[in-house]
Amino acid sequence: MVHRQQYRTNRDATIPVHKMIHELESQGVVSKTHSPFNSPIWPVRKSDGEWRLTVDYRALNEVTPPLSAAVPDMLELQYELESKAAKWYATIDIANAFFSIPLAAECRPQFAFTWGEVQYTWNRLPQGWKHSPTICHGLIQAVLEKGEAPEHLQYIDDIIVWENTAMEVFEKREKIIQIPLKPVLPSSRGKLRDLPERSSSWE
């Protein structure tokens, strides 16, 4: 059993973390609990000044058995993408993918954390746990394969497509967006971010 007390955090994060937990609870992503497990919250300030709610699961990760499956190597994906030598690229970022994957009820107690003398746990796949990326990647990969998605590369919840014309890459992107993710990701929504053609902007 892993039980770690909450350590001191940045005071600037107190109000934002409280608001985030309240919002996540209202969405059903977290809920109050009583568990012998506990891990400390580790707020992370993002580049835009906002805060991300993460939990320090390092102690839990140390005692978590390994999984044979793993996400692709980022460097290998980069090499493969460069080998395509395409002129146009587009990415699809599945927003809040982790928080859209239900966590089995029997697994929830081990992900407990405490804030403001109240203990909570995750009802959805938590960030910071070592197997969350692998599980998320595998579920999305299975849905894309079932939906017969056009040629693409995937890294967890990010998908990239390529072609030699803007129209072709737009059509490939739209085909992937139309694949329903609800069987695996009940509340996921596609979020698009376009990459430029070489040094030109997407128009």
Contact map, one row per residue, 1 for C-alpha under 8 A:
11100000000000000000000000000000000110000000000000000000000000000000000000000000000000000000000000000000000000000000000000000000000000000000000000000000000000000000000000000000000000000000000000000000000
11110000000000000000000000000000000011100000000000000000001100000000000000000000000000000000000000000000000001000000000000000000000000000000000000000000000000000000000000000000000000000000000000000000000
11111000000000000000000000000000000111100000000000000000000000000000000000000000000000000000000000000000000000000000000000000000000000000000000000000000000000000000000000000000000000000000000000000000000
01111100000000000000000000000000000011110000000000000000000000000000000000000000000000000000000000000000000000000000000000000000000000000000000000000000000000000000000000000000000000000000000000000000000
00111110000000000000000000000000000001110000000000000000000000000000000000000000000000000000000000000000000000000000000000000000000000000000000000000000000000000000000000000000000000000000000000000000000
00011111000000000000000000000000000000111000000000000000000000000000000000000000000000000000000000000000000000000110000000000000000000000000000000000000000000000000000000000000000000000000000000000000000
00001111100000000000000000000000000000011000000000000000000000000000000000000000000000000000000000000000000000000000000000000000000000000000000000000000000000000000000000000000000000000000000000000000000
00000111110000000000000000000000000000000000000000000000000000000000000000000000000000000000000000000000000000000000000000000000000000000000000000000000000000000000000000000000000000000000000000000000000
00000011111011000000000000000000000000000110000000000000000000000000000000000000000000000000000000000000000000000000000000000000000000000000000000000000000000000000000000000000000000000000000000000000000
00000001111111000000000000000000000000000010000000000000000000000000000000000000000000000000000000000000000000000000000000000000000000000000000000000000000000000000000000000000000000000000000000000000000
00000000111111000000000000000000000000000000000000000000000000000000000000000000000000000000000000000000000000000000000000000000000000000000000000000000000000000000000000000000000000000000000000000000000
00000000011111110000000000000000000000000000000000000000000000000000000000000000000000000000000000000000000000000000000000000000000000000000000000000000000000000000000000000000000000000000000000000000000
00000000111111111000000000000000000000000010000000100000000000000000000000000000000000000000000000000000000000000000000000000000000000000000000000000000000000000000000000000000000000000000000000000000000
00000000111111111100000000000000000000000000000000000000000000000000000000000000000000000000000000000000000000000000000000000000000000000000000000000000000000000000000000000000000000000000000000000000000
00000000000111111110000000000000000000000000000000000000000000000000000000000000000000000000000000000000000000000000000000000000000000000000000000000000000000000000000000000000000000000000000000000000000
00000000000111111111000000000000000000000000000000100000000000000000000000000000000000000000000000000000000000000000000000000000000000000000000000000000000000000000000000000000000000000000000000000000000
00000000000011111111100000000000000000000010000000101000000000000000000000000000000000000000000000000000000000000000000000000000000000000000000000000000000000000000000000000000000000000000000000000000000
00000000000001111111110000000000000000000000000000000000000000000000000000000000000000000000000000000000000000000010000000000000000000000000000000000000000000000000000000000000000000000000000000000000000
00000000000000111111111000000000000000000000000000000000000000000000000000000000000000000000000000000000000000000000000000000000000000000000000000000000000000000000000000000000000000000000000000000000000
00000000000000011111111100000000000000000000000000001000000000000000000000000000000000000000000000000000000000000000000000000000000000000000000000000000000000000000000000000000000000000000000000000000000
00000000000000001111111110000100000000000000000000000000000000000000000000000000000000000000000000000000000000000000000000000000000000000000000000000000000000000000000000000000000000000000000000000000000
00000000000000000111111111000000000000000000000000000000000000000000000000000000000000000000000000000000000000000000000000000000000000000000000000000000000000000000000000000000000000000000000000000000000
00000000000000000011111111100000000000000000000000000000000000000000000000000000000000000000000000000000000000000000000000000000000000000000000000000000000000000000000000000000000000000000000000000000000
00000000000000000001111111111100000000000000000000000000000000000000000000000000000000000000000000000000000000000000000000000000000000000000000000000000000000000000000000000000000000000000000000000000000
00000000000000000000111111111110000000000000000000000000000000000000000000000000000000000000000000000000000000000000000000000000000000000000000000000000000000000000000000000000000000000000000000000000000
00000000000000000000011111111000000000000000000000000000000000000000000000000000000000000000000000000000000000000000000000000000000000000000000000000000000000000000000000000000000000000000000000000000000
00000000000000000000001111111100000000000000000000000000000000000000000000000000000000000000000000000000000000000000000000000000000000000000000000000000000000000000000000000000000000000000000000000000000
00000000000000000000000111111110000000000000000000000000000000000000000000000000000000000000000000000000000000000000000000100000000000000000000000000000000000000000000000000000000000000000000000000000000
00000000000000000000000111111110000000000000000000000000000000000000000000000000000000000000000000100000000000000000000001110000000000000000000000000000000000000000000000000000000000000000000000000000000
00000000000000000000100110111111000000000000000000000000000000000000000000000000000000000000000000000000000000000000000111110000000000000000000000000000000000000000000000000000000000000000000000000000000
00000000000000000000000010011111100000000000000000000000000000000000000000000000000000000000000000000000000000000000000111100000000000000000000000000000000000000000000000000000000000000000000000000000000
00000000000000000000000000000111110000000000000000000000000000000000000000000000000000000000000000000000000000000000011110000000000000000000000000000000000000000000000000000000000000000000000000000000000
00000000000000000000000000000011111000000000000000000000000000000000000000000000000000000000000000000000000010010000001110000000000000000000000000000000000000000000000000000000000000000000000000000000000
00000000000000000000000000000001111100000000000000000000000000000000000000000000000000000000000000000000000010000000001100000000000000000000000000000000000000000000000000000000000000000000000000000000000
00000000000000000000000000000000111111000000000000000000000000000000000000000000000000000000000000000000000011010000001000000000000000000000000000000000000000000000000000000000000000000000000000000000000
10100000000000000000000000000000011111000000000000000000000000000000000000000000000000000000000000000000000011000000000000000000000000000000000000000000000000000000000000000000000000000000000000000000000
11110000000000000000000000000000001111100000000000000000000000000000000000000000000000000000000000000000000011111000000000000000000000000000000000000000000000000000000000000000000000000000000000000000000
01111000000000000000000000000000001111110000000000000000000000000000000000000000000000000000000000000000000001111100000000000000000000000000000000000000000000000000000000000000000000000000000000000000000
01111100000000000000000000000000000011111000000000000011101100000000000000000000000000000000000000000000000000111100000000000000000000000000000000000000000000000000000000000000000000000000000000000000000
00011110000000000000000000000000000001111100000000000011100000000000000000000000000000000000000000000000000000001100000000000000000000000000000000000000000000000000000000000000000000000000000000000000000
00000110000000000000000000000000000000111110000000001111000000000000000000000000000000000000000000000000000000001110000000000000000000000000000000000000000000000000000000000000000000000000000000000000000
00000000100000000000000000000000000000011111000000001111000000000000000000000000000000000000000000000000000000000000000000000000000000000000000000000000000000000000000000000000000000000000000000000000000
00000000110010001000000000000000000000001111100000111110000000000000000000000000000000000000000000000000000000000000000000000000000000000000000000000000000000000000000000000000000000000000000000000000000
00000000000000000000000000000000000000000111110000111100000000000000000000000000000000000000000000000000000000000000000000000000000000000000000000000000000000000000000000000000000000000000000000000000000
00000000000000000000000000000000000000000011111011110000000000000000000000000000000000000000000000000000000000000000000000000000000000000000000000000000000000000000000000000000000000000000000000000000000
00000000000000000000000000000000000000000001111111110000000000000000000000000000000000000000000000000000000000000000000000000000000000000000000000000000000000000000000000000000000000000000000000000000000
00000000000000000000000000000000000000000000111111000000000000000000000000000000000000000000000000000000000000000000000000000000000000000000000000000000000000000000000000000000000000000000000000000000000
00000000000000000000000000000000000000000000011111000000000000000000000000000000000000000000000000000000000000000000000000000000000000000000000000000000000000000000000000000000000000000000000000000000000
00000000000000000000000000000000000000000000111111100000000000000000000000000000000000000000000000000000000000000000000000000000000000000000000000000000000000000000000000000000000000000000000000000000000
00000000000000000000000000000000000000000000111111110000000000000000000000000000000000000000000000000000000000000000000000000000000000000000000000000000000000000000000000000000000000000000000000000000000
00000000000010011000000000000000000000000011110011111000000000000000000000000000000000000000000000000000000000000000000000000000000000000000000000000000000000000000000000000000000000000000000000000000000
00000000000000000000000000000000000000000011110001111100000000000000000000000000000000000000000000000000000000000000000000000000000000000000000000000000000000000000000000000000000000000000000000000000000
00000000000000001001000000000000000000001111000000111110000000000000000000000000000000000000000000000000000000000000000000000000000000000000000000000000000000000000000000000000000000000000000000000000000
00000000000000000000000000000000000000001111000000011111000000000000000000000000000000000000000000000000000000000000000000000011000000000000000000000000000000000000000000000000000000000000000000000000000
00000000000000000000000000000000000000111110000000001111100000000000000000000000000000000000000000000000000000001000000000000011000000000000000000000000000000000000000000000000000000000000000000000000000
00000000000000000000000000000000000000111100000000000111111000000000000000000000000000000000000000000000000000000000000000000001000000000000000000000000000000000000000000000000000000000000000000000000000
00000000000000000000000000000000000000110000000000000011111110000000000000000000000000000000000000000000000000000000000000000001100000000000000000000000000000000000000000000000000000000000000000000000000
00000000000000000000000000000000000000000000000000000001111111000000000000000000000000000000000000000000000000000000000000000001100000000000000000000000000000000000000000000000000000000000000000000000000
01000000000000000000000000000000000000100000000000000001111111100000000000000000000000000000000000000000000000000000000000000000000000000000000000000000000000000000000000000000000000000000000000000000000
01000000000000000000000000000000000000100000000000000000111111110000000000000000000000000000000000000000000000000000000000000000100000000000000000000000000000000000000000000000000000000000000000000000000
00000000000000000000000000000000000000000000000000000000111111110000000000000000000000000000000000000000000000000000000000000000110000000000000000000000000000000000000000000000000000000000000000000000000
00000000000000000000000000000000000000000000000000000000011111110000000000000000000000000000000000000000000000000000000000000000000000000000000000000000000000000000000000000000000000000000000000000000000
00000000000000000000000000000000000000000000000000000000001111111000000000000000000000000000000000000000000000000000000000000000000000000000000000000000000000000000000000000000000000000000000000000000000
00000000000000000000000000000000000000000000000000000000000111111100000000000000000000000000000000000000000000000000000000000000000000000000000000000000000000000000000000000000000000000000000000000000000
00000000000000000000000000000000000000000000000000000000000000111110000000000000000000000000000000000000000000000000000000000000000000000000000000000000000000000000000000000000000000000000000000000000000
00000000000000000000000000000000000000000000000000000000000000011111000000000000000000000000000000000000000000000000000000000000000000000000000000000000000000000000000000000000000000000000000000000000000
00000000000000000000000000000000000000000000000000000000000000001111110000000000000000000000000000000000000000000000000000000000001000000000000000000000000000000000000000000000000000000000000000000000000
00000000000000000000000000000000000000000000000000000000000000000111110000000000000000000000000000000000000000000000000000000000000000000000000000000000000000000000000000000000000000000000000000000000000
00000000000000000000000000000000000000000000000000000000000000000011111000000000000000000000000000000000000000000000000000000000000001000000000000000000000000000000000000000000000000000000000000000000000
00000000000000000000000000000000000000000000000000000000000000000011111100000000000000000000000000000000000000000000000000000000000001000000000000000000000000000000000000000000000000000000000000000000000
00000000000000000000000000000000000000000000000000000000000000000000111110000000000000000000000000000000000000000000000000000000000011001100000000000000001100000000000000000000000000000000000000000000000
00000000000000000000000000000000000000000000000000000000000000000000011111011000000000000000000000000000000000000000000000000000000000000000000000000000001000000000000000000000000000000000000000000000000
00000000000000000000000000000000000000000000000000000000000000000000001111111000000000000000000000000000000000000000000000000000000000000000000000000000000000000000000000000000000000000000000000000000000
00000000000000000000000000000000000000000000000000000000000000000000000111111100000000000000000000000000000000000000000000000000000000000000000000000000001000000000000000000000000000000000000000000000000
00000000000000000000000000000000000000000000000000000000000000000000000011111110000000000000000000000000000000000000000000000000000000000000000000000000000000000000000000000000000000000000000000000000000
00000000000000000000000000000000000000000000000000000000000000000000000111111111000000000000000000000000000000000000000000000000000000000000000000000000000000000000000000000000000000000000000000000000000
00000000000000000000000000000000000000000000000000000000000000000000000111111111100000000000000000000000000000000000000000000000000000000000000000000000100000000000000000000000000000000000000000000000000
00000000000000000000000000000000000000000000000000000000000000000000000001111111110000000000000000000000000000000000000000000000000000000000000000000000000000000000000000000000000000000000000000000000000
00000000000000000000000000000000000000000000000000000000000000000000000000111111111000000000000000000000000000000000000000000000000000000000000000000000000000000000000000000000000000000000000000000000000
00000000000000000000000000000000000000000000000000000000000000000000000000011111111100000000000000000000000000000000000000000000000000000000000000000000000000000000000000000000000000000000000000000000000
00000000000000000000000000000000000000000000000000000000000000000000000000001111111110000000000000000000000000000000000000000000000000000000000000000000100000000000000000000000000000000000000000000000000
00000000000000000000000000000000000000000000000000000000000000000000000000000111111110000000000000000000000000000000000000000000000000000000000000000000000000000000000000000000000000000000000000000000000
00000000000000000000000000000000000000000000000000000000000000000000000000000011111110000000000000000000000000000000000000000000000000000000000000000000000000000000000000000000000000000000000000000000000
00000000000000000000000000000000000000000000000000000000000000000000000000000001111111000000000000000000000000000000000000000000000000000000000000000000000000000100000000000000000000000000000000000000000
00000000000000000000000000000000000000000000000000000000000000000000000000000000111111100000000000000000000000000000000000000000000000000000000000000000000000000000000000000000000000000000000000000000000
00000000000000000000000000000000000000000000000000000000000000000000000000000000000111111000000000000000000000000000000000000000000000000000000000000000000000000111000000000000000000000000000000000000000
00000000000000000000000000000000000000000000000000000000000000000000000000000000000011111000000000000000000000000000000000000000000000000000000000000000000000000111100000000000000000000000000000001100000
00000000000000000000000000000000000000000000000000000000000000000000000000000000000001111100000000000000000000000000000000000000000000000000000000000000000000000111110010000000000000000000000000111100000
00000000000000000000000000000000000000000000000000000000000000000000000000000000000001111110000000000000000000000000000000000000000000000000000000000000000000011110000010000000000000000000000001111000000
00000000000000000000000000000000000000000000000000000000000000000000000000000000000000011111000000000000000000000000000000000000000000000000000000000000000000011100000011001000000000000000000011100000000
00000000000000000000000000000000000000000000000000000000000000000000000000000000000000001111100000000000000000000000000000000000000000000000000000000000000001111000000000001000000000000000000111100000000
00000000000000000000000000000000000000000000000000000000000000000000000000000000000000000111110000000000000000000000000000000000000000000000000000000000000001110000000000001000100000000000011110000000000
00000000000000000000000000000000000000000000000000000000000000000000000000000000000000000011111000000000000000000000000000000000000000000000000000000000000011100000000000000000000000000000011110000000000
00000000000000000000000000000000000000000000000000000000000000000000000000000000000000000001111110000000000000000000000000000000000000000000000000000000000011000000000000000000000000000001111000000000000
00000000000000000000000000000000000000000000000000000000000000000000000000000000000000000000111110000000000000000000000000000000000000000000000000000000000010000000000000000000000000000001111000000000000
00000000000000000000000000000000000000000000000000000000000000000000000000000000000000000000011111110000000000000000000000000000000000000000000000000000000000000000000000000000000000000001100000000000000
00000000000000000000000000000000000000000000000000000000000000000000000000000000000000000000011111111000000000000000000000000000000000010000000000000000000010000000000000000000000000001001000000000000000
00000000000000000000000000000000000000000000000000000000000000000000000000000000000000000000000111111000000000000000000000011110000100010000000000000000000000000000000000000000000000000000000000000000000
00000000000000000000000000001000000000000000000000000000000000000000000000000000000000000000000111111100000000000000000000011100000000000000000000000000000000000000000000000000000000000000000000000000000
00000000000000000000000000000000000000000000000000000000000000000000000000000000000000000000000111111100000000000000000000011000000000000000000000000000000000000000000000000000000000001111000000000000000
00000000000000000000000000000000000000000000000000000000000000000000000000000000000000000000000011111110000000000000000000011000000000010000000000000000000000000000000000000000000000011100000000000000000
00000000000000000000000000000000000000000000000000000000000000000000000000000000000000000000000000111111000000000000000000111000000000000000000000000000000000000000000000000000000000000000000000000000000
00000000000000000000000000000000000000000000000000000000000000000000000000000000000000000000000000001111101100000000000001111000000000000000000000000000000000000000000000000000000000000000000000000000000
00000000000000000000000000000000000000000000000000000000000000000000000000000000000000000000000000000111111100000000000000100000000000000000000000000000000000000000000000000000000000000000000000000000000
00000000000000000000000000000000000000000000000000000000000000000000000000000000000000000000000000000011111100000000000000100000000000000000000000000000000000000000000000000000000000000000000000000000000
00000000000000000000000000000000000000000000000000000000000000000000000000000000000000000000000000000001111110000000000000000000000000000000000000000000000000000000000000000000000000000000000000000000000
00000000000000000000000000000000000000000000000000000000000000000000000000000000000000000000000000000011111111100000000000000000000000000000000000000000000000000000000000000000000000000000000000000000000
00000000000000000000000000000000000000000000000000000000000000000000000000000000000000000000000000000011111111110000000011100000000000000000000000000000000000000000000000000000000000000000000000000000000
00000000000000000000000000000000111110000000000000000000000000000000000000000000000000000000000000000000011111110000000010000000000000000000000000000000000000000000000000000000000000000000000000000000000
01000000000000000000000000000000001111000000000000000000000000000000000000000000000000000000000000000000001111110000000000000000000000000000000000000000000000000000000000000000000000000000000000000000000
00000000000000000000000000000000000011100000000000000000000000000000000000000000000000000000000000000000001111111000000011000100000000000000000000000000000000000000000000000000000000000000000000000000000
00000000000000000000000000000000101011100000000000000000000000000000000000000000000000000000000000000000000111111100001111000000000000000000000000000000000000000000000000000000000000000000000000000000000
00000000000000000000000000000000000011111000000000000010000000000000000000000000000000000000000000000000000000111110001110000000000000000000000000000000000000000000000000000000000000000000000000000000000
00000100000000000000000000000000000001111000000000000000000000000000000000000000000000000000000000000000000000011111111100000000000000000000000000000000000000000000000000000000000000000000000000000000000
00000100000000000100000000000000000000001000000000000000000000000000000000000000000000000000000000000000000000001111111100000000000000000000000000000000000000000000000000000000000000000000000000000000000
00000000000000000000000000000000000000000000000000000000000000000000000000000000000000000000000000000000000000000111110000000000000000000000000000000000000000000000000000000000000000000000000000000000000
00000000000000000000000000000000000000000000000000000000000000000000000000000000000000000000000000000000000000000111111000000000000000000000000000000000000000000000000000000000000000000000000000000000000
00000000000000000000000000000001000000000000000000000000000000000000000000000000000000000000000000000000000000000111111100000000000000000000000000000000000000000000000000000000000000000000000000000000000
00000000000000000000000000000001111000000000000000000000000000000000000000000000000000000000000000000000000000011110111110000000000000000000000000000000000000000000000000000000000000000000000000000000000
00000000000000000000000000000111110000000000000000000000000000000000000000000000000000000000000000000000000000011110011111000000000000000000000000000000000000000000000000000000000000000000000000000000000
00000000000000000000000000000111100000000000000000000000000000000000000000000000000000000000000000000000000110111000001111100000000000000000000000000000000000000000000000000000000000000000000000000000000
00000000000000000000000000001110000000000000000000000000000000000000000000000000000000000000000000000010000100110000000111111100000000000000000000000000000000000000000000000000000000000000000000000000000
00000000000000000000000000011110000000000000000000000000000000000000000000000000000000000000000000000111100100000000000011111000000000000000000000000000000000000000000000000000000000000000000000000000000
00000000000000000000000000001100000000000000000000000000000000000000000000000000000000000000000001111110000000000000000001111100000000000000000000000000000000000000000000000000000000000000000000000000000
00000000000000000000000000000000000000000000000000000000000000000000000000000000000000000000000001111110000000000000000001111110000100000000000000000000000000000000000000000000000000000000000000000000000
00000000000000000000000000000000000000000000000000000000000000000000000000000000000000000000000001100000000000100000000001011111100100000000000000000000000000000000000000000000000000000000000000000000000
00000000000000000000000000000000000000000000000000000110000000000000000000000000000000000000000001000000000000000000000000001111100100000000000000000000000000000000000000000000000000000000000000000000000
00000000000000000000000000000000000000000000000000000111110000000000000000000000000000000000000000000000000000000000000000000111110100000000000000000000000000000000000000000000000000000000000000000000000
00000000000000000000000000000000000000000000000000000000110110000000000000000000000000000000000000000000000000000000000000000111111100000000000000000000000000000000000000000000000000000000000000000000000
00000000000000000000000000000000000000000000000000000000000010000000000000000000000000000000000000000000000000000000000000000001111110000000000000000000000000000000000000000000000000000000000000000000000
00000000000000000000000000000000000000000000000000000000000000000010000000000000000000000000000000000000000000000000000000000000111111100000000000000000000000000000000000000000000000000000000000000000000
00000000000000000000000000000000000000000000000000000000000000000000000000000000000000000000000001000000000000000000000000001111111111110000000000000000000000000000000000000000000000000000000000000000000
00000000000000000000000000000000000000000000000000000000000000000000001000000000000000000000000000000000000000000000000000000000011111111000000000000000000100000000000000000000000000000000000000000000000
00000000000000000000000000000000000000000000000000000000000000000000111000000000000000000000000000000000000000000000000000000000001111111100000000000000000100000000000000000000000000000000000000000000000
00000000000000000000000000000000000000000000000000000000000000000000000000000000000000000000000000000000000000000000000000000000001111111110000000000000000000000000000000000000000000000000000000000000000
00000000000000000000000000000000000000000000000000000000000000000000000000000000000000000000000011001000000000000000000000000000000111111111000000000000000110000000000000000000000000000000000000000000000
00000000000000000000000000000000000000000000000000000000000000000000001000000000000000000000000000000000000000000000000000000000000011111111100000000000011110000000000000000000000000000000000000000000000
00000000000000000000000000000000000000000000000000000000000000000000001000000000000000000000000000000000000000000000000000000000000001111111110000000000000100000000000000000000000000000000000000000000000
00000000000000000000000000000000000000000000000000000000000000000000000000000000000000000000000000000000000000000000000000000000000000111111111000000000000000000000000000000000000000010000000000000000000
00000000000000000000000000000000000000000000000000000000000000000000000000000000000000000000000000000000000000000000000000000000000000011111111100000000000110000000000000000000000010010000000000000000000
00000000000000000000000000000000000000000000000000000000000000000000000000000000000000000000000000000000000000000000000000000000000000001111111110000000010000000000000000000000000000000000000000000000000
00000000000000000000000000000000000000000000000000000000000000000000000000000000000000000000000000000000000000000000000000000000000000000111111111000000000000000000000000000000000000000000000000000000000
00000000000000000000000000000000000000000000000000000000000000000000000000000000000000000000000000000000000000000000000000000000000000000011111111100000000000000000000000000000001110010000000000000000000
00000000000000000000000000000000000000000000000000000000000000000000000000000000000000000000000000000000000000000000000000000000000000000001111111111000000000000000000000000001001000000000000000000000000
00000000000000000000000000000000000000000000000000000000000000000000000000000000000000000000000000000000000000000000000000000000000000000000111111111000000000000000000000000000000000000000000000000000000
00000000000000000000000000000000000000000000000000000000000000000000000000000000000000000000000000000000000000000000000000000000000000000000011111111000000000000000000000000000000000000000000000000000000
00000000000000000000000000000000000000000000000000000000000000000000000000000000000000000000000000000000000000000000000000000000000000000000001111111000000000000000000000000000001100000000000000000000000
00000000000000000000000000000000000000000000000000000000000000000000000000000000000000000000000000000000000000000000000000000000000000000000000111111100000000000000000000000000000000000000000000000000000
00000000000000000000000000000000000000000000000000000000000000000000000000000000000000000000000000000000000000000000000000000000000000000000000111111111000000000000000000000011001000000000000000000000000
00000000000000000000000000000000000000000000000000000000000000000000000000000000000000000000000000000000000000000000000000000000000000000000000000011111000000000000000000010011000000000000000000000000000
00000000000000000000000000000000000000000000000000000000000000000000000000000000000000000000000000000000000000000000000000000000000000000000000000001111100000001000000000000000000000000000000000000000000
00000000000000000000000000000000000000000000000000000000000000000000000000000000000000000000000000000000000000000000000000000000000000000000000000001111110000111100000000000000000000000000000000000000000
00000000000000000000000000000000000000000000000000000000000000000000000000001000100000000000000000000000000000000000000000000000000000000000000000000011111000111000000000000000000000000000000000000000000
00000000000000000000000000000000000000000000000000000000000000000000000000000000000000000000000000000000000000000000000000000000000000001000100000000001111111110000000000000000000000000000000000000000000
00000000000000000000000000000000000000000000000000000000000000000000001101000000000000000000000000000000000000000000000000000000000000001000000000000000111111100000000000000000000000000000000000000000000
00000000000000000000000000000000000000000000000000000000000000000000001000000000000000000000000000000000000000000000000000000000000011011101000000000000011111000000000000000000000000000000000000000000000
00000000000000000000000000000000000000000000000000000000000000000000000000000000000000000000111010000000000000000000000000000000000000011001000000000000011111100000000000000000000000000000000000000000000
00000000000000000000000000000000000000000000000000000000000000000000000000000000000000000011110000000000000000000000000000000000000000000000000000000000011111110000000000000000000000000000000000000000000
00000000000000000000000000000000000000000000000000000000000000000000000000000000000000000011100000000000000000000000000000000000000000000000000000000001111011111000000000000000000000000000000000000000000
00000000000000000000000000000000000000000000000000000000000000000000000000000000000000001111000000000000000000000000000000000000000000000000000000000001110001111100000000000000000000000000000000000000000
00000000000000000000000000000000000000000000000000000000000000000000000000000000000000001110000000000000000000000000000000000000000000000000000000000011100000111110000010011000000000000000000000000000000
00000000000000000000000000000000000000000000000000000000000000000000000000000000000101111100000000000000000000000000000000000000000000000000000000000001000000011111000010000000000000000000000000000000000
00000000000000000000000000000000000000000000000000000000000000000000000000000000000001111000000000000000000000000000000000000000000000000000000000000000000000001111110110000000000000000000000000000000000
00000000000000000000000000000000000000000000000000000000000000000000000000000000000001110000000000000000000000000000000000000000000000000000000000000000000000000111110110000000000000000000000000000000000
00000000000000000000000000000000000000000000000000000000000000000000000000000000000000110000000000000000000000000000000000000000000000000000000000000000000000000011111110000000000000000000000000000000000
00000000000000000000000000000000000000000000000000000000000000000000000000000000000000010000000000000000000000000000000000000000000000000000000000000000000000000011111111000000000000000000000000000000000
00000000000000000000000000000000000000000000000000000000000000000000000000000000000000000000000000000000000000000000000000000000000000000000000000000000000000000000111111100000000000000000000000000000000
00000000000000000000000000000000000000000000000000000000000000000000000000000000000000000000000000000000000000000000000000000000000000000000000000000000000000000011111111110000000000000000000000000000000
00000000000000000000000000000000000000000000000000000000000000000000000000000000000000011100000000000000000000000000000000000000000000000000000000000000000000001111111111111000000000000000000000000000000
00000000000000000000000000000000000000000000000000000000000000000000000000000000000000000100000000000000000000000000000000000000000000000000000000000000000000000000011111111100000000000000000000000000000
00000000000000000000000000000000000000000000000000000000000000000000000000000000000000000000000000000000000000000000000000000000000000000000000000000000000000000000001111111110000000000000000000000000000
00000000000000000000000000000000000000000000000000000000000000000000000000000000000000000000000000000000000000000000000000000000000000000000000000000100000000001000000111111111000000000000000000000000000
00000000000000000000000000000000000000000000000000000000000000000000000000000000000000000111000000000000000000000000000000000000000000000000000000000000000000001000000011111111100000000000000000000000000
00000000000000000000000000000000000000000000000000000000000000000000000000000000000000000000000000000000000000000000000000000000000000000000000000000000000000000000000001111111110000000000000000000000000
00000000000000000000000000000000000000000000000000000000000000000000000000000000000000000000000000000000000000000000000000000000000000000000000000001100000000000000000000111111111000000000000000000000000
00000000000000000000000000000000000000000000000000000000000000000000000000000000000000000000000000000000000000000000000000000000000000000000000100001100000000000000000000011111111000000000000000000000000
00000000000000000000000000000000000000000000000000000000000000000000000000000000000000000001000000000000000000000000000000000000000000000000000000000000000000000000000000001111111100000000010000000000000
00000000000000000000000000000000000000000000000000000000000000000000000000000000000000000000000000000000000000000000000000000000000000000000000000000000000000000000000000000111111100000000000000000000000
00000000000000000000000000000000000000000000000000000000000000000000000000000000000000000000000000000000000000000000000000000000000000000000001100101000000000000000000000000011111110000000000000000000000
00000000000000000000000000000000000000000000000000000000000000000000000000000000000000000000000000000000000000000000000000000000000000000000001000100000000000000000000000000000111111100000000000000000000
00000000000000000000000000000000000000000000000000000000000000000000000000000000000000000000000000000000000000000000000000000000000000000001001000000000000000000000000000000000001111111101000000000000000
00000000000000000000000000000000000000000000000000000000000000000000000000000000000000000000000000000000000000000000000000000000000000000000000000000000000000000000000000000000000111111111000000000000000
00000000000000000000000000000000000000000000000000000000000000000000000000000000000000000000000000000000000000000000000000000000000000000000000000000000000000000000000000000000000111111100000000000000000
00000000000000000000000000000000000000000000000000000000000000000000000000000000000000000000000000001000000000000000000000000000000000000011001000000000000000000000000000000000000011111100000000000000000
00000000000000000000000000000000000000000000000000000000000000000000000000000000000000000000000010011000000000000000000000000000000000000000000000000000000000000000000000000000000011111111000000000000000
00000000000000000000000000000000000000000000000000000000000000000000000000000000000000000000000000011000000000000000000000000000000000000000000000000000000000000000000000000000000011111111000000000000000
00000000000000000000000000000000000000000000000000000000000000000000000000000000000000000000000000010000000000000000000000000000000000000000000000000000000000000000000000000000000001001111100000000000000
00000000000000000000000000000000000000000000000000000000000000000000000000000000000000000000011110010000000000000000000000000000000000000000000000000000000000000000000000000000000011001111110000000000000
00000000000000000000000000000000000000000000000000000000000000000000000000000000000000000000011100000000000000000000000000000000000000000000000000000000000000000000000000000000000000000011111000000000000
00000000000000000000000000000000000000000000000000000000000000000000000000000000000000000001111000000000000000000000000000000000000000000000000000000000000000000000000000000000100000000001111100000000000
00000000000000000000000000000000000000000000000000000000000000000000000000000000000000000001111000000000000000000000000000000000000000000000000000000000000000000000000000000000000000000000111110000000000
00000000000000000000000000000000000000000000000000000000000000000000000000000000000000000011100000000000000000000000000000000000000000000000000000000000000000000000000000000000000000000000011111000000000
00000000000000000000000000000000000000000000000000000000000000000000000000000000000000000111100000000000000000000000000000000000000000000000000000000000000000000000000000000000000000000000001111100000000
00000000000000000000000000000000000000000000000000000000000000000000000000000000000000001110000000000000000000000000000000000000000000000000000000000000000000000000000000000000000000000000000111110000010
00000000000000000000000000000000000000000000000000000000000000000000000000000000000000011110000000000000000000000000000000000000000000000000000000000000000000000000000000000000000000000000000011111000110
00000000000000000000000000000000000000000000000000000000000000000000000000000000000000011000000000000000000000000000000000000000000000000000000000000000000000000000000000000000000000000000000001111111110
00000000000000000000000000000000000000000000000000000000000000000000000000000000000000111000000000000000000000000000000000000000000000000000000000000000000000000000000000000000000000000000000000111111110
00000000000000000000000000000000000000000000000000000000000000000000000000000000000000110000000000000000000000000000000000000000000000000000000000000000000000000000000000000000000000000000000000011111000
00000000000000000000000000000000000000000000000000000000000000000000000000000000000000000000000000000000000000000000000000000000000000000000000000000000000000000000000000000000000000000000000000011111100
00000000000000000000000000000000000000000000000000000000000000000000000000000000000000000000000000000000000000000000000000000000000000000000000000000000000000000000000000000000000000000000000000011111110
00000000000000000000000000000000000000000000000000000000000000000000000000000000000000000000000000000000000000000000000000000000000000000000000000000000000000000000000000000000000000000000000000111011111
00000000000000000000000000000000000000000000000000000000000000000000000000000000000000000000000000000000000000000000000000000000000000000000000000000000000000000000000000000000000000000000000001111001111
00000000000000000000000000000000000000000000000000000000000000000000000000000000000000000000000000000000000000000000000000000000000000000000000000000000000000000000000000000000000000000000000000000000111
